[in-house]
Amino acid sequence: MHHEIADLFKEYTDGLLNRRELFQKIALIAGGAAAAYSILSGLEATSAMAEIVPEGDPRLHTETVLYPGETGDMRAYWARPKGKEGLPSVIVIHENRGLNAHIKDVTRRMALEGFLAIAPDALSPFGGTPEDQTEMRARFSKLDNQGTVKNFVAAVKYLKTHPLTNGKVGCTGFCWGGGMTNQVAVNSPDLLAAVPYYGNQAATEEVPKIKASLLCHYGGLDTRINQGITAFEEALKQAKVDYKIYIYEGAAHAFNNDTNTTNYNKEAAELAWKRTIDFFKAKLQI
């Protein structure tokens, strides 16, 4: 695939282009509308095929739930194995694309591993994740960081006391959600395990507040995020936090997102997922 087209499709999935703009730009590169239609159809089909656990999987119970947050009721996508109670729970925090189909799929994948998984919508205070991706950046710009962190910390409390859980809570997140996972670890002493994927690290002075065990995944090519690893790791050592860091050589930022045709790295994503599940099962005692 022409690299420029792949970059354009990423801009589209990131909400920086609408579909009409994407189509027009591909047509200019591909030499016409017919070629653009064929290319775009193929890209969208590939993205849709990335779904691993379909909505309606008979093994799972899924629904949208509300829980009390700092700024009001928070909407969250919920998935759990049918007929199971006393489950360990995992919060799944989305990227800066909001609570989209990919994150819901990741939440279902987590549930099939034996967890009660919920994915809160950080944009709940502003009506939730918009269907029109072009509105995404505007809504994210309205978020207050402190209130947003507290809304996710409230999810820990919600799951810790929920009658269907065993009271043991973990958290994972991707990109923006990886950074937010680190913030939940700093601000929630009840969190037992945190798995940030290529997220901004917590400030070194805040690291001693972390009580959870950490498993951190980074792409070797993700130079912007990775520049914070050294100071973060030194602070983790000094604070005697239980942690492990993995850097996946040859993998870029967002390597786990299998709807991102530019950055997805199957080998790194599968290995990181296995390590994540093994970590949660050990720390949340399955």
C-alpha positions as a Markdown table, in Angstrom:
| # | Residue | x | y | z |
|---|---|---|---|---|
| 1 | Met | 0.0 | 0.0 | 0.0 |
| 2 | His | 1.1 | 3.5 | -0.7 |
| 3 | His | 2.5 | 4.9 | 2.5 |
| 4 | Glu | 0.7 | 8.2 | 2.1 |
| 5 | Ile | -2.6 | 6.4 | 1.8 |
| 6 | Ala | -1.9 | 4.5 | 5.0 |
| 7 | Asp | -1.1 | 7.7 | 6.8 |
| 8 | Leu | -4.3 | 9.3 | 5.6 |
| 9 | Phe | -6.4 | 6.4 | 6.8 |
| 10 | Lys | -4.8 | 6.7 | 10.2 |
| 11 | Glu | -5.7 | 10.4 | 10.2 |
| 12 | Tyr | -9.3 | 9.3 | 9.4 |
| 13 | Thr | -9.4 | 6.8 | 12.2 |
| 14 | Asp | -7.9 | 9.4 | 14.6 |
| 15 | Gly | -10.8 | 11.8 | 13.7 |
| 16 | Leu | -8.6 | 14.3 | 11.8 |
| 17 | Leu | -10.4 | 13.7 | 8.5 |
| 18 | Asn | -14.0 | 12.9 | 7.7 |
| 19 | Arg | -14.7 | 10.1 | 5.1 |
| 20 | Arg | -15.4 | 12.5 | 2.3 |
| 21 | Glu | -12.1 | 14.3 | 2.8 |
| 22 | Leu | -10.3 | 10.9 | 3.0 |
| 23 | Phe | -11.9 | 9.7 | -0.2 |
| 24 | Gln | -10.9 | 12.9 | -2.1 |
| 25 | Lys | -7.3 | 12.7 | -1.0 |
| 26 | Ile | -7.0 | 9.0 | -1.9 |
| 27 | Ala | -8.6 | 9.7 | -5.3 |
| 28 | Leu | -5.8 | 12.3 | -6.0 |
| 29 | Ile | -3.1 | 9.8 | -5.1 |
| 30 | Ala | -4.8 | 6.8 | -6.8 |
| 31 | Gly | -5.7 | 8.6 | -10.0 |
| 32 | Gly | -9.5 | 8.6 | -9.8 |
| 33 | Ala | -12.7 | 7.9 | -7.9 |
| 34 | Ala | -13.0 | 4.2 | -9.0 |
| 35 | Ala | -9.5 | 3.4 | -7.6 |
| 36 | Ala | -10.2 | 5.4 | -4.5 |
| 37 | Tyr | -13.4 | 3.5 | -3.8 |
| 38 | Ser | -11.7 | 0.2 | -4.2 |
| 39 | Ile | -8.8 | 1.2 | -1.9 |
| 40 | Leu | -11.1 | 2.7 | 0.8 |
| 41 | Ser | -13.4 | -0.3 | 0.8 |
| 42 | Gly | -10.5 | -2.6 | 1.3 |
| 43 | Leu | -9.1 | -0.5 | 4.2 |
| 44 | Glu | -12.5 | -0.4 | 5.9 |
| 45 | Ala | -13.0 | -4.1 | 5.4 |
| 46 | Thr | -9.5 | -4.8 | 7.0 |
| 47 | Ser | -10.4 | -2.6 | 9.9 |
| 48 | Ala | -13.7 | -4.4 | 10.5 |
| 49 | Met | -12.1 | -7.8 | 10.3 |
| 50 | Ala | -9.8 | -6.9 | 13.2 |
| 51 | Glu | -12.7 | -7.6 | 15.5 |
| 52 | Ile | -11.8 | -10.7 | 17.4 |
| 53 | Val | -14.7 | -11.3 | 19.7 |
| 54 | Pro | -17.9 | -10.2 | 18.0 |
| 55 | Glu | -20.7 | -8.3 | 19.8 |
| 56 | Gly | -23.3 | -10.9 | 20.8 |
| 57 | Asp | -20.8 | -13.7 | 21.5 |
| 58 | Pro | -23.0 | -16.3 | 23.4 |
| 59 | Arg | -20.3 | -16.8 | 26.0 |
| 60 | Leu | -20.5 | -13.3 | 27.3 |
| 61 | His | -23.0 | -10.9 | 28.9 |
| 62 | Thr | -22.5 | -7.3 | 27.6 |
| 63 | Glu | -24.3 | -4.1 | 28.4 |
| 64 | Thr | -23.8 | -0.4 | 29.0 |
| 65 | Val | -23.8 | 0.5 | 32.7 |
| 66 | Leu | -23.6 | 3.7 | 34.8 |
| 67 | Tyr | -21.4 | 4.2 | 37.8 |
| 68 | Pro | -21.0 | 7.3 | 40.0 |
| 69 | Gly | -18.0 | 9.4 | 39.0 |
| 70 | Glu | -16.5 | 12.6 | 40.3 |
| 71 | Thr | -18.3 | 14.7 | 37.7 |
| 72 | Gly | -21.5 | 12.7 | 37.6 |
| 73 | Asp | -22.7 | 9.4 | 36.2 |
| 74 | Met | -20.1 | 7.7 | 34.0 |
| 75 | Arg | -21.2 | 5.4 | 31.1 |
| 76 | Ala | -19.1 | 2.2 | 30.7 |
| 77 | Tyr | -19.2 | -0.8 | 28.4 |
| 78 | Trp | -19.4 | -4.0 | 30.4 |
| 79 | Ala | -18.5 | -7.6 | 29.5 |
| 80 | Arg | -18.3 | -10.7 | 31.7 |
| 81 | Pro | -18.5 | -14.5 | 31.2 |
| 82 | Lys | -22.2 | -15.6 | 31.5 |
| 83 | Gly | -23.2 | -17.3 | 34.7 |
| 84 | Lys | -20.0 | -16.4 | 36.6 |
| 85 | Glu | -19.8 | -14.4 | 39.9 |
| 86 | Gly | -16.9 | -13.5 | 42.2 |
| 87 | Leu | -14.8 | -12.5 | 39.3 |
| 88 | Pro | -11.6 | -10.4 | 39.4 |
| 89 | Ser | -12.2 | -7.2 | 37.4 |
| 90 | Val | -10.3 | -5.1 | 34.9 |
| 91 | Ile | -10.8 | -1.5 | 33.8 |
| 92 | Val | -10.0 | -1.0 | 30.1 |
| 93 | Ile | -9.1 | 2.7 | 29.2 |
| 94 | His | -9.5 | 3.8 | 25.6 |
| 95 | Glu | -7.2 | 5.8 | 23.4 |
| 96 | Asn | -7.8 | 9.4 | 22.5 |
| 97 | Arg | -10.4 | 8.1 | 20.0 |
| 98 | Gly | -12.9 | 7.5 | 22.7 |
| 99 | Leu | -14.9 | 4.4 | 23.5 |
| 100 | Asn | -15.0 | 3.0 | 20.0 |
| 101 | Ala | -15.7 | -0.5 | 18.6 |
| 102 | His | -12.1 | -1.5 | 18.9 |
| 103 | Ile | -11.9 | -0.9 | 22.7 |
| 104 | Lys | -15.3 | -2.7 | 23.2 |
| 105 | Asp | -13.7 | -5.6 | 21.4 |
| 106 | Val | -10.7 | -5.5 | 23.6 |
| 107 | Thr | -13.1 | -5.4 | 26.6 |
| 108 | Arg | -14.8 | -8.6 | 25.3 |
| 109 | Arg | -11.4 | -10.2 | 24.8 |
| 110 | Met | -10.6 | -9.5 | 28.4 |
| 111 | Ala | -13.9 | -10.9 | 29.6 |
| 112 | Leu | -13.2 | -14.2 | 27.8 |
| 113 | Glu | -10.1 | -14.5 | 29.8 |
| 114 | Gly | -12.2 | -14.8 | 33.0 |
| 115 | Phe | -12.6 | -11.2 | 34.1 |
| 116 | Leu | -15.4 | -8.8 | 34.6 |
| 117 | Ala | -14.2 | -6.0 | 32.3 |
| 118 | Ile | -15.5 | -2.5 | 31.9 |
| 119 | Ala | -14.5 | 0.3 | 29.6 |
| 120 | Pro | -15.5 | 3.7 | 30.9 |
| 121 | Asp | -16.2 | 6.5 | 28.4 |
| 122 | Ala | -14.0 | 9.4 | 29.5 |
| 123 | Leu | -16.3 | 11.7 | 27.4 |
| 124 | Ser | -19.4 | 10.9 | 29.5 |
| 125 | Pro | -19.6 | 14.4 | 31.0 |
| 126 | Phe | -20.0 | 15.8 | 27.4 |
| 127 | Gly | -22.5 | 13.3 | 26.0 |
| 128 | Gly | -20.1 | 10.4 | 25.4 |
| 129 | Thr | -18.0 | 9.4 | 22.5 |
| 130 | Pro | -19.4 | 11.0 | 19.3 |
| 131 | Glu | -20.3 | 8.9 | 16.2 |
| 132 | Asp | -18.7 | 11.6 | 14.1 |
| 133 | Gln | -15.0 | 11.3 | 14.7 |
| 134 | Thr | -14.4 | 14.9 | 13.6 |
| 135 | Glu | -16.0 | 16.0 | 16.9 |
| 136 | Met | -13.6 | 13.9 | 19.0 |
| 137 | Arg | -10.8 | 16.4 | 19.5 |
| 138 | Ala | -13.2 | 19.1 | 20.5 |
| 139 | Arg | -14.7 | 17.0 | 23.2 |
| 140 | Phe | -11.4 | 15.8 | 24.5 |
| 141 | Ser | -10.2 | 19.4 | 24.7 |
| 142 | Lys | -13.0 | 20.0 | 27.3 |
| 143 | Leu | -11.8 | 17.3 | 29.7 |
| 144 | Asp | -10.4 | 18.4 | 33.0 |
| 145 | Asn | -7.5 | 16.1 | 33.7 |
| 146 | Gln | -8.0 | 16.0 | 37.5 |
| 147 | Gly | -11.7 | 15.3 | 37.2 |
| 148 | Thr | -11.0 | 12.7 | 34.5 |
| 149 | Val | -8.5 | 10.8 | 36.7 |
| 150 | Lys | -11.0 | 10.8 | 39.6 |
| 151 | Asn | -13.7 | 9.4 | 37.3 |
| 152 | Phe | -11.5 | 6.5 | 36.5 |
| 153 | Val | -10.5 | 6.1 | 40.1 |
| 154 | Ala | -14.2 | 5.9 | 40.9 |
| 155 | Ala | -14.4 | 2.9 | 38.6 |
| 156 | Val | -12.0 | 1.1 | 40.9 |
| 157 | Lys | -14.3 | 1.7 | 43.9 |
| 158 | Tyr | -17.3 | 0.7 | 41.8 |
| 159 | Leu | -15.7 | -2.7 | 40.9 |
| 160 | Lys | -14.1 | -3.3 | 44.3 |
| 161 | Thr | -17.5 | -3.3 | 46.0 |
| 162 | His | -19.6 | -4.8 | 43.2 |
| 163 | Pro | -21.4 | -8.0 | 44.2 |
| 164 | Leu | -20.3 | -9.9 | 41.0 |
| 165 | Thr | -16.6 | -9.3 | 41.7 |
| 166 | Asn | -14.1 | -10.7 | 44.1 |
| 167 | Gly | -13.1 | -7.2 | 45.1 |
| 168 | Lys | -9.7 | -7.3 | 43.2 |
| 169 | Val | -9.3 | -4.7 | 40.5 |
| 170 | Gly | -6.8 | -4.2 | 37.7 |
| 171 | Cys | -6.5 | -1.6 | 35.0 |
| 172 | Thr | -5.1 | -1.4 | 31.5 |
| 173 | Gly | -5.1 | 1.3 | 28.9 |
| 174 | Phe | -3.7 | 2.2 | 25.5 |
| 175 | Cys | -1.9 | 5.4 | 24.4 |
| 176 | Trp | -3.9 | 8.2 | 26.1 |
| 177 | Gly | -5.4 | 5.4 | 28.2 |
| 178 | Gly | -2.0 | 4.1 | 29.0 |
| 179 | Gly | -1.1 | 7.4 | 30.6 |
| 180 | Met | -4.4 | 7.5 | 32.4 |
| 181 | Thr | -3.7 | 4.0 | 33.7 |
| 182 | Asn | -0.5 | 5.3 | 35.3 |
| 183 | Gln | -2.6 | 8.1 | 36.9 |
| 184 | Val | -5.1 | 5.6 | 38.3 |
| 185 | Ala | -2.2 | 3.7 | 39.8 |
| 186 | Val | -0.9 | 6.9 | 41.5 |
| 187 | Asn | -4.3 | 7.9 | 42.8 |
| 188 | Ser | -6.0 | 4.7 | 43.8 |
| 189 | Pro | -4.4 | 2.7 | 46.6 |
| 190 | Asp | -7.1 | 0.0 | 46.0 |
| 191 | Leu | -5.8 | -0.8 | 42.6 |
| 192 | Leu | -3.8 | -4.1 | 42.6 |
| 193 | Ala | -2.4 | -4.3 | 39.1 |
| 194 | Ala | -1.9 | -1.8 | 36.3 |
| 195 | Val | -0.8 | -2.5 | 32.7 |
| 196 | Pro | -0.2 | 0.7 | 30.7 |
| 197 | Tyr | 0.5 | 0.3 | 27.0 |
| 198 | Tyr | 2.8 | 3.0 | 25.6 |
| 199 | Gly | 1.4 | 5.7 | 27.9 |
| 200 | Asn | 2.9 | 8.8 | 29.4 |
| 201 | Gln | 4.7 | 7.9 | 32.6 |
| 202 | Ala | 3.6 | 9.3 | 36.0 |
| 203 | Ala | 5.7 | 12.2 | 37.4 |
| 204 | Thr | 8.7 | 10.9 | 39.3 |
| 205 | Glu | 7.6 | 12.6 | 42.5 |
| 206 | Glu | 4.2 | 10.8 | 42.3 |
| 207 | Val | 5.6 | 7.3 | 41.9 |
| 208 | Pro | 5.9 | 6.6 | 45.6 |
| 209 | Lys | 2.1 | 6.8 | 45.8 |
| 210 | Ile | 1.8 | 3.7 | 43.6 |
| 211 | Lys | 0.7 | 0.6 | 45.5 |
| 212 | Ala | -0.3 | -1.5 | 42.5 |
| 213 | Ser | 2.0 | -3.9 | 40.6 |
| 214 | Leu | 3.0 | -2.5 | 37.2 |
| 215 | Leu | 3.5 | -4.2 | 33.9 |
| 216 | Cys | 4.5 | -1.6 | 31.2 |
| 217 | His | 4.6 | -2.2 | 27.5 |
| 218 | Tyr | 6.4 | 0.1 | 25.0 |
| 219 | Gly | 7.2 | 0.0 | 21.3 |
| 220 | Gly | 10.9 | 0.3 | 20.5 |
| 221 | Leu | 10.2 | 2.9 | 17.8 |
| 222 | Asp | 8.1 | 5.1 | 20.0 |
| 223 | Thr | 10.8 | 7.6 | 20.8 |
| 224 | Arg | 8.5 | 10.4 | 22.2 |
| 225 | Ile | 7.0 | 8.2 | 24.9 |
| 226 | Asn | 10.1 | 6.2 | 25.5 |
| 227 | Gln | 12.2 | 9.2 | 26.5 |
| 228 | Gly | 10.4 | 9.1 | 29.9 |
| 229 | Ile | 11.2 | 5.5 | 30.7 |
| 230 | Thr | 14.6 | 5.9 | 32.3 |
| 231 | Ala | 13.5 | 8.4 | 34.9 |
| 232 | Phe | 10.3 | 6.5 | 35.5 |
| 233 | Glu | 12.1 | 3.2 | 36.1 |
| 234 | Glu | 14.6 | 4.8 | 38.5 |
| 235 | Ala | 11.7 | 6.3 | 40.5 |
| 236 | Leu | 10.0 | 2.9 | 40.6 |
| 237 | Lys | 13.1 | 1.2 | 41.9 |
| 238 | Gln | 13.6 | 3.9 | 44.6 |
| 239 | Ala | 10.0 | 3.6 | 45.7 |
| 240 | Lys | 10.3 | -0.3 | 45.7 |
| 241 | Val | 7.2 | -0.6 | 43.4 |
| 242 | Asp | 6.7 | -4.1 | 42.0 |
| 243 | Tyr | 7.1 | -3.5 | 38.3 |
| 244 | Lys | 8.3 | -5.0 | 35.0 |
| 245 | Ile | 9.0 | -3.1 | 31.7 |
| 246 | Tyr | 9.0 | -4.6 | 28.3 |
| 247 | Ile | 10.2 | -2.8 | 25.1 |
| 248 | Tyr | 9.2 | -4.5 | 21.8 |
| 249 | Glu | 11.9 | -3.8 | 19.3 |
| 250 | Gly | 10.6 | -2.9 | 15.8 |
| 251 | Ala | 7.2 | -2.0 | 17.2 |
| 252 | Ala | 5.8 | 1.6 | 17.0 |
| 253 | His | 3.3 | 3.5 | 19.1 |
| 254 | Ala | -0.1 | 1.9 | 19.1 |
| 255 | Phe | 1.3 | -1.5 | 18.1 |
| 256 | Asn | -1.6 | -3.3 | 19.9 |
| 257 | Asn | -4.4 | -1.6 | 17.9 |
| 258 | Asp | -5.3 | -4.1 | 15.1 |
| 259 | Thr | -7.5 | -1.6 | 13.4 |
| 260 | Asn | -4.5 | 0.7 | 12.9 |
| 261 | Thr | -3.1 | -0.6 | 9.6 |
| 262 | Thr | 0.0 | 1.6 | 9.9 |
| 263 | Asn | 1.3 | 0.7 | 13.4 |
| 264 | Tyr | -0.2 | -2.7 | 14.3 |
| 265 | Asn | 2.5 | -5.2 | 15.0 |
| 266 | Lys | 1.0 | -8.7 | 15.3 |
| 267 | Glu | 3.9 | -10.4 | 17.0 |
| 268 | Ala | 4.4 | -7.7 | 19.6 |
| 269 | Ala | 0.7 | -7.3 | 20.3 |
| 270 | Glu | 0.2 | -11.1 | 20.8 |
| 271 | Leu | 3.2 | -11.4 | 23.1 |
| 272 | Ala | 2.2 | -8.3 | 25.1 |
| 273 | Trp | -1.4 | -9.6 | 25.5 |
| 274 | Lys | -0.2 | -13.0 | 26.8 |
| 275 | Arg | 2.0 | -11.2 | 29.3 |
| 276 | Thr | -0.9 | -8.9 | 30.3 |
| 277 | Ile | -3.3 | -11.8 | 30.9 |
| 278 | Asp | -0.8 | -13.9 | 32.8 |
| 279 | Phe | 0.0 | -10.8 | 34.9 |
| 280 | Phe | -3.6 | -10.1 | 35.8 |
| 281 | Lys | -4.3 | -13.7 | 36.6 |
| 282 | Ala | -1.3 | -13.8 | 39.0 |
| 283 | Lys | -2.0 | -10.4 | 40.7 |
| 284 | Leu | -5.8 | -10.8 | 40.8 |
| 285 | Gln | -5.5 | -14.4 | 41.8 |
| 286 | Ile | -7.4 | -16.5 | 39.3 |
